[in-house]
Structure formats: structure tokens, C-alpha cells
Amino acid sequence: MARCTAPVRGHRTASAAADCPACGGRYRGYGSYSSYSPSYSPSYSSGSSGGGRSSGGASGSSARPRWSRAGSSVSYTPAEVRALTPIRDSVEKRAPLPDLRDVFLCHAWDDRQGAAKELHDLLESHGVKVWFSEKDVALGTPLLREIDRGLAKSRIGIVLVTPALLRRLQGEGIADKELSALLARDQLVPIVHNTTYEALRDISPLLGSRSGLSTAENPMADVAAKLGACCA
């Protein structure tokens, strides 16, 4: 008995169907081919991944979170939606409280005029109210006391993880105290910049276990846009 060639060669055209020893008799003489549907069905991969800690963990697909506004051009991977949904929940729960900042920005002192300021400026351009030590701690005021107030008056925290921050964490400085307070509140998003999650886990396994975003996979401007939409 002649065997159908569809599983190997396919029947995408009339000529291919006509050349099949099993099916050719049904298709010879037709000028087009559109109705044949072989029983053979190849399997496909969607290209998405359920895992992944940072924003690139599911880079093959996109998802629209519930807080995304209609017509928004900001796209998220499924991993990013999982990372930011608890943060969005915190924003919504604390929204009625007065005089709250949207975000407390934890960063290394060495980054205050560089990456931290860049992230601060980008977030504020999206309408996010950011507690940032460079503008919110006046000269002559006790730094730790002002940090405590900033933490208490912020809906969520983000920590800018850079090589400078990793060095500071090893030395158990002020950034380490801020981070400890934020971790205790379970309202923290790490933003990994110019380093890796592997390097972070070596220094702070607890922070390294948190889902977040990475500028290796999204430019800083895109990271700020995603956080801005989540905090709006």
C-alpha cells in the first residue's frame, strides 16, 4: 500500500499533494491546494519559560499585567509580572495612606551621582515619587534617622545592586542596614546593574533569592518604565 508523504514532505502546495503516492490521485488536476489537513501534527514550543529570576527569565514571550494601562507600550515577560505583582499589591494596599513616597531607593554611596541618580531621575520622569538620600537628607541631620523615616513613608523599596553596593554590603555599612529593613518588610525589588545575580547571591543569598530586574536584559530606561507603570 502506498504511504502518505505528508509527515515527511508536507502537502502545502497542490504539486506536493499530487506527487504523494497515496493522495496524488485526489489532487491531480486541481489548480490550488487549500483543504487538505493531514492527521500528522508536529509539536511546537511557545518560546516562553515559566522560571527565571530576572526580567530575562522568560524572554521568549510577553505578558500584560493587570496594572498595565490600555495602549501602554511597556511590555513584560511572565517572570517580570511574577516579580512585580507582589509589589503592585503593596502599592495598592498602602495607597490610601497620606504622605507616602512610592519608592525608597536603596543604593551605594559611590553610586549617588551615577547609576542611582540616573534611576531616580528616570523614575521621577514617569511620575514616581522617590525617596532618595541625595535630595531627602538635609545637611546636618542624622542620616540613619532620616533613612528610618524614609523607609516608614515609602510604599515599596528598590535596591540598586551594583559592584559598589556589593562592596558596601561586605563592609556592613548604612546600605546594609537599609537593606535589612527592606527585606524584613518583604517589599523589595532588586535592580541588578553592571553585575550578576550570581555575584549577589555570593554576598547576600537572601536578596539574591528575590525576583527583580536586570539592566543586562533591559536598559535602565526600560526598567524605570516598568517600575513606573507598576507604581502608578
Beta strands, then each sheet from edge to edge (+ up, - down):
strand 1: 101-106
strand 2: 130-131
strand 3: 154-161
strand 4: 188-192
strand 5: 213-214
sheet 1: 2+ 1+ 3+ 4+ 5+
end
